[in-house]
Amino acid sequence: MNKTSEKIRLDKWLWAARFYKTRSIAKEAIDGGKVHLNGSRCKPGKEPKVGDTIRLRAGWDERTVVVQTLSDKRQKAELAQQLYLETEESIALREKSALERKALRGATPRPDHRPDKKERRKLRELKPH
């Protein structure tokens, strides 16, 4: 890992910490307002420091992490997890939302099979034009 005194871009750190698959995706997330550094929106070139709080959204999950170490190299997931510390509240909220999504998954009705030609014709008759 690199020294903590080095300067590094936020998009590069998010990529190295494995929150986003590519730097360009990390940059788009920052530009789109999905990443907040110390409670405010920022630009991809902003330099995070050790102890900064980052709130980010990736997929379904929203995480709040505290920067522990700075690195500009993407390494194994085990090493990438040492770059940050996720807050207890963030972990609890992620687990809660995952349980809610699981509960909703069974609530949506799904057909047993794709409709055949006859069933498709019946469905077209039922739909308003």
Secondary structure, 3 states (H helix, E strand, C coil): CCCCCCCCCHHHHHHHCCCCCCHHHHHHHHHCCCEEECCEECCCCCCCCCCCEEEEEECCEEEEEEECCCCCCCCCHHHHHHHEEECHHHHHHHHHHHHHHHHHHCCCCCCCCCCCHHHHHHHHHHCCC
